[in-house]
């Protein structure tokens, strides 16, 4: 597949962006989560590009080849969302559809809340609406227990030391072992290790979690999402409870959820063909 890699200036930083598909096609931006980088969408990019979409896939700030600001405040959701608004501006269009997984899904939700005029559609993979997650933390100890790592990541320097041991190979092998056979190949593992080895990458990635608690975003006038939303949720997710997907629909004017029973948190890796079909069907739907 013909892929281009460029550096795009947005919101005062440089983001590395992989691009594919016809320039005249509708813009779709794919946002990866922790601990991935642009190639976390390697199985979705060809399908979307072949269907005629203009696909932009950034390394989000703090990751791989993109800029890694030092200040924790640089990683709050307001700034992360403005990075994507800047990408839409750089593409020369008014609106884009955004697909997000994990932290990328949190950014997608925030775009729908704060910048709906720039969003055509939102596809959300395995992350609830931020209001639902906050409420779940307060009311369900089971979810709080599963999210223990978020609190560990608040510590200075120690998480970097633990996560980067042997280049992060133990962490990568854990992701590989927890996924269906073939979801993460040996080549994939080595590519992830190379991305994590970029200077400042571990601190940049972890600062997303630190900002979540230490530098929360500004309040929104309303937390309802008015643009069309499709939530795709792997029900074997060991980190986030699947019941939060349905609860998230209560905060969406036009929302639906599709569960994939045999997929886990990295649903786009675990069930790529099914995810691709769901994304393409959603993007093609006429919601006028």
N, C-alpha and C positions, 0 to 999 in steps of 0.2 A: 504494500500500500504506500502511496505517495504521502509522506509526512514531512512537514516543515517544522523547524524549531526556531523560535525567535524570542527576543527579549522585549517585553512590552512595558512601557512606563505607565504606571497607574497609581494614583493616590500617594504620590511622592516616593514610590519605590519601583524597582524593576522585578518583574515576574517572568520567569522562563515559561513559555507557552508552547505546547505541541499543538499543531494545527493540521486538520485534514478536511477533505470534502470540498465541494465547489464553493467559491467565494460568493456566488449568487444565492446560495441556499439559506434557509432560515438558520439563525445562529443558535447553537446549543452549547452551553458551557458545562463541563463536567468537573465537579469539585470533589477531590479525594479527601480522605480523613487520615487519622493517626493509625499507624505510622507509615503511611504510604507516600506516593508521589505520583506524578502524572500517569505513569505506566500502570497504576492500579486499575485503570480503565482500558487496558490493552485489548480486552475482549469485547468491549462495547464500541470503541472508536471505529473499527472497520464497518460494522453493521450500520452505524448511524451515517457515516460518510457515504457508503454505498447507496443508502436510501435518499441521498441528496441533501443532507444537512451539512452546514458549515460548523465544524466541531472544533472548539477551542478547549484545551485541557491544560490548565496552569499547574505548575508546582506552586502551591499556596505559600504565602510568606513564612519564612522559617524553615522551609523544606528544600532539599536537593539543590537545584541551581538558582533558586530565587533568593532575593535579599532576605537577610535575617536581622532585623532591628534588635538592638540590645535591650530596650526598655520593655518591661512586661506589659505596660499600657498599650504598646503598639499592637498587641494581639487581642484586644477586646473585640467583641462582635461588631461594634460600629465600624471599626477600621477594616475588619475582614470583609464586611459587606461592601464597603466603599471600594475595596480592591476590585470587586467583581463589577460594580457600577462603572469603574474606570475601564475595565476590559470591554464592556458593552459600548462605551464611548469610543474606545480605540478601534472597535470593529466598524464604527460608523453607522450603527443602527440604533433605533429607539428602544427596542425590546429584545430580550433573549429568553429562551427556555433554559432553566437551570436544573441539573441533576446532581444531587449531592448524597454522599455516603458518610456516615460517622460524623466527624467534625465538619466535613463538607456539607452534610445535611443540616447541621446546626446553622451554618452560614446561609444556606438556602432558605430555611425557615425565617431567618432574620431579614433576608431580602424581601420575602413575601410580606413581612410585618411592616418594615420601614420604607421599602422602595417598590411597592407594588406596581407603580406606573412604569417601571423598567422591566417587568417580568411578564412573559407570555404564559408560561406554565412552570410548575414546580414538580419534580419527581424526587421523592424522599426515600432513601434506603436505610432502614434500621436505625432511625433516630426519631424520638417523639418531638412534638411541639415543645419548645422550651418551658412554657408554663406548665405543661403536663409533667415534665421531668422534675421541675422544682416541687410540685405538689406531691409527686411520688416519693421524693426524698423525705418529705415531712411525714408521710402517712404510712409508708411501707418499709420496715426495717430490712426486708428481704432485698429490695433494690439498693438500699444504702450499703448493705454488706457486699453486694456485687460490685459496687462502685468504689471499693476501698482504695484502689490504685489512684483515683483522682485526688485523694487526700494525701497519699504518699508523695505525689508529684508536686505538692505545694512546698516541699522542703527545698532549700538551696543545695546545689551541687551533688547531693547524695543520689538523687534519681538518675542524673547523668552518669555517675560512676557505675551504678548498678546496671543500667540499661545498656551502656556501651561496652561492657566487659566482653572481651574477645570480638570486638567490633559489632556487638549486638547479635552474634550468631545464635546464642541460646534462645534469645527472644524470637528470632526469625524461625528457628526450628519449632518453637512452640506454636507459632501461627500455622506453619506447614502441617504439623501433626494434628492440629485441631480442625483441619479442613479436609474435605473429601479428597481421595487420591487424585493427583493430577491438577488440583486447583492451583497449587504453587509448585512449579517445577524447580529443579536445582538451579537452572539459569535464572529464574525469578529470584530465588534466595540470594544469589550472588549480586544481582542488580540492586536489590534492596540494601544489601550491606554497603554497596558502593554509594548509594544515595545517602545513607546514614553517616558515611565517612566524610561527607562534605564539611568543611570547617564551620563550626557553630550550629550544625544541624540538630544535634540532640537537645541543646538548650532552646533553640528556636521551636522545635516541635513541642517540648514540654511547657514552654511559656504559654501556649494556648490554654492549658489546664490551669496554670497559675493565674492568668488573666480572668478566667471564669469566676474565681472566687475573690481575687484581689482587686481587679479592675473591671467590674461589671459594666455592661453597656448602659447607655442612656435609656430612660423610660420611654415607652411608646404610648401614643394617644390611645391606641387600641391594639390588642394582641390577636385580633381576628385576622385570618388570611383570606383575602377576597379573590385571589387568582385560583385557577384550577389546580388541584393537588392530587397526585396519585402516590400513595405510600406503598412501597414494596418491602415486605418484612420476612426475613428468614426466621422461622419460629424456633429454631434450635439455638438462637442467640443466647450465649451464656452470660452476657454482660448487661443487656437491657431486656426487661420483661416485655413480652409481646403484647400484653394487654394495653400498654400505653399507646399502641398504634390506633386502636379503636377510639380511645379517649381523645386522641389528637383531632379526630374528625369533628368533634364537637366545637372546635375552634376554627373550622374551615367552612366557608360558604359553599364551596364546590369541591368536595373531597371524597375519596374512596381509598380503601386499603385492599391489597391483595397479599395473602400469605403464601409463602413457599415452605411447606412442611419439612422438607429434608435439607434445607439450607440453614446456615448459622449466620453469625454477624457479618462476615464478608460475603454477603449474598451474591454480589456480582461476580465473584470468583467461583462460588460454590455451584451456582446454577446460571451460568452465563447465557445460554440459549433462551431460557425462560425469561430472564431479566431483559434481554434484548427485545424479545417479542412484546413484553409488557411496555417497555419504553417506546418502541415504535408505534404500537397501537395507540398509546396515550398521546404522543406528539401529533399523530395524524388526525385525532378526533377533532371535529368541528364543534367548538364551544361557544360560537358566536350567538 
